[in-house]
Amino acid sequence: MAVKRMDNVGIVVEDLGGTIDFFRELGLELEGRSTIEGEWAGRVTG
């Protein structure tokens, strides 16, 4: 079964570049990136 679409996924990683490469090797395509900051970001990402 092929992944057709993935939405609203938040993954906390130490090596963002390596993680992006991993998902690209699985056939996924990066459509955008964003940065979140502040107290809320700290609470939801640990």
N, C-alpha and C positions, 0 to 999 in steps of 0.2 A: 504494500500500500504506500503510495507516495504522499508526502505532505503537500497539500494544495495551498494552505494559507495558515499563518500564525499571527494572532493579534494580542496586543496588551500583555506582553511577557516581560517581566522584570527579573533579571538574573544578576546577582552580585558576585563578581569574580575578581581575582587579583590580576590576571593577565587578560585584559580586554582584547588586545590584538590576537593573541593565541586562540581565544574563545571564538572570535569572529571567523578566523581561519577554519576552526573546527566545524562550525555550522555551514560555512561555504563548501567545505569538502562533502558535507551531507547533501549538497544541492540547494541549500537555501540562499536567498539573496538579501543583502542588507539594504533596507529602504530608507533608513534614517537613524540619526543618533541625537540624543539630547542629554543634558546635564541637569540634575536636580540638586538643590542646595538648601541648607537651613535645618531648623529643628525637626521638621516633618521628615525630611530625607534621612536624618540620623535615626529616627524612630523606626522607619519602615525598612531600612537596610541593615540595621544593627550596628 
